[in-house]
Amino acid sequence: MTAIKNPQESFVRVLYEFPKGLDPERQGRVLSIGQTVGSVSGETAGRFAPYQGILESVALLPNGRGQARVLYPAQNVSGDLGSLLVMILGKYSLAGPVRIVSLELPPGYGTKCRTGFEGIRERVKVTGRPLFMGIFKPALGLSPDDLARILREVGEAGLDLIKDDEILPDTPASTALSRIKACRPVLEEIERARGRAMLYAVTLSGRADRLLEEARRLREAGANAYLLSPFAYGLSVMEALASHPETNLPIFAHPAMAGALGGSPDYGFDMRVLLGTLMVHGGADAVLYPTSAGNLPIAPETERGIREILQSSGLAPVPSAGVHPGALPRFLPDDDTRIILNAGTGIMDHPGGPAAGVHAFYQAWDRMRNGGSFSPETLPDGPLREAVLKWGT
């Protein structure tokens, strides 16, 4: 873990936005004092000034909304995300509508990733194209042996990565350990056959006091990646996972619960803060987020912002939710190959089966590189055409 050493000149910069009718200057002053020293008196103001927040700027937007940028001394927090969130929003979140639209942290704040996109790319030995990731489907009800069968099928077809569905915790019929024990031999077969590894991100679940030990046991049993929902299990859990010497595997962060924290225009956080900035400083290696070209509501500029924040710090963007082969050009803006494309039904529900779903993505990538049309009438018979006929473009 790389934590800030609390130099007095270091600040956390937060841009808040308020609905029309709230005075941003007044709210900014309330935040700068209330979220730091709490109160100021003439006799003691000088002594506590180094700990007090600073209202740096205010603005009224054309739509009537107001913004205030507040600087908080980094010495007020302990270098982790938990104390950070309490400082920048904490008690004030109970006072009424406010939204954090941007967050700037000192470069060394928090916990950095250990693997990142290039480390993942190196492990699967793929260059020059996006990585393709699948999701085991159905999400619930598959036995560990069922997963191993599907894994062999998609692995032999060339899939780079696969993950559990985030909704699958440890259940009596399918614990994470039983899934790894069933799938590890298949992962080894795939690596021997094609000369490169395939990653399987297994879901971590359970109480915080047991989760790290579970992660260590899974790694000992042959796990090669983790899937964690940090907004459900806690950002501090992800920081601990990313810094423990015996859990040094790529962490795929899932956005479950992010909508509850960032889905309102008047409360919580912008998604670029949740799925970008906090992930960069929280130890994630790869971050799943809904793509604007998919089936969950997110604005293109928000998706672009998340991707740019992640890539600028070396993390892997993983656009998800509604990804299918026929729309590959829409899922790869600017022909960006520094991406992991994550498809569930787009692979597992292909008319020809999961292996055909993987082949359809490869065919789509070749067609996209060569500038070919994705119109059904121009496509030869095969997996890509079947995918386009089912899901469109």
Rosetta blueprint (number, residue, H / E / L):
1 M L
2 T L
3 A L
4 I L
5 K L
6 N L
7 P L
8 Q L
9 E L
10 S L
11 F E
12 V E
13 R E
14 V E
15 L E
16 Y E
17 E E
18 F E
19 P L
20 K L
21 G L
22 L L
23 D L
24 P H
25 E H
26 R H
27 Q H
28 G H
29 R H
30 V H
31 L H
32 S H
33 I H
34 G H
35 Q L
36 T L
37 V L
38 G L
39 S L
40 V L
41 S L
42 G L
43 E L
44 T L
45 A H
46 G H
47 R H
48 F H
49 A H
50 P H
51 Y H
52 Q L
53 G L
54 I E
55 L E
56 E E
57 S E
58 V E
59 A E
60 L E
61 L L
62 P L
63 N L
64 G L
65 R L
66 G E
67 Q E
68 A E
69 R E
70 V E
71 L E
72 Y E
73 P E
74 A H
75 Q H
76 N H
77 V L
78 S L
79 G L
80 D L
81 L H
82 G H
83 S H
84 L H
85 L H
86 V H
87 M H
88 I H
89 L L
90 G H
91 K H
92 Y H
93 S H
94 L H
95 A L
96 G L
97 P L
98 V E
99 R E
100 I E
101 V E
102 S E
103 L E
104 E E
105 L L
106 P L
107 P L
108 G L
109 Y L
110 G L
111 T E
112 K L
113 C L
114 R L
115 T L
116 G H
117 F H
118 E H
119 G H
120 I H
121 R H
122 E H
123 R H
124 V H
125 K L
126 V L
127 T L
128 G L
129 R L
130 P L
131 L E
132 F E
133 M E
134 G E
135 I E
136 F L
137 K L
138 P L
139 A L
140 L L
141 G L
142 L L
143 S L
144 P H
145 D H
146 D H
147 L H
148 A H
149 R H
150 I H
151 L H
152 R H
153 E H
154 V H
155 G H
156 E H
157 A L
158 G L
159 L L
160 D L
161 L E
162 I E
163 K E
164 D L
165 D L
166 E L
167 I L
168 L L
169 P L
170 D L
171 T E
172 P L
173 A L
174 S E
175 T L
176 A H
177 L H
178 S H
179 R H
180 I H
181 K H
182 A H
183 C H
184 R H
185 P H
186 V H
187 L H
188 E H
189 E H
190 I H
191 E H
192 R H
193 A H
194 R H
195 G L
196 R L
197 A L
198 M L
199 L E
200 Y E
201 A E
202 V E
203 T E
204 L L
205 S L
206 G L
207 R L
208 A H
209 D H
210 R H
211 L H
212 L H
213 E H
214 E H
215 A H
216 R H
217 R H
218 L H
219 R H
220 E H
221 A L
222 G L
223 A L
224 N L
225 A E
226 Y E
227 L E
228 L E
229 S L
230 P H
231 F H
232 A H
233 Y H
234 G L
235 L H
236 S H
237 V H
238 M H
239 E H
240 A H
241 L H
242 A H
243 S H
244 H L
245 P L
246 E L
247 T L
248 N L
249 L L
250 P L
251 I E
252 F E
253 A E
254 H L
255 P L
256 A L
257 M L
258 A H
259 G H
260 A H
261 L H
262 G H
263 G L
264 S L
265 P L
266 D L
267 Y E
268 G E
269 F E
270 D L
271 M H
272 R H
273 V H
274 L H
275 L H
276 G H
277 T H
278 L H
279 M H
280 V H
281 H L
282 G E
283 G L
284 A L
285 D L
286 A E
287 V E
288 L E
289 Y E
290 P E
291 T L
292 S L
293 A L
294 G L
295 N L
296 L L
297 P L
298 I L
299 A L
300 P H
301 E H
302 T H
303 E H
304 R H
305 G H
306 I H
307 R H
308 E H
309 I H
310 L H
311 Q H
312 S H
313 S L
314 G L
315 L L
316 A E
317 P E
318 V E
319 P E
320 S E
321 A L
322 G L
323 V L
324 H L
325 P H
326 G H
327 A H
328 L H
329 P H
330 R H
331 F H
332 L L
333 P H
334 D H
335 D H
336 D L
337 T L
338 R L
339 I L
340 I E
341 L E
342 N E
343 A E
344 G L
345 T H
346 G H
347 I H
348 M H
349 D L
350 H L
351 P L
352 G L
353 G L
354 P H
355 A H
356 A H
357 G H
358 V H
359 H H
360 A H
361 F H
362 Y H
363 Q H
364 A H
365 W H
366 D H
367 R H
368 M H
369 R H
370 N L
371 G L
372 G L
373 S L
374 F L
375 S L
376 P H
377 E H
378 T H
379 L L
380 P L
381 D L
382 G L
383 P H
384 L H
385 R H
386 E H
387 A H
388 V H
389 L H
390 K H
391 W H
392 G L
393 T L
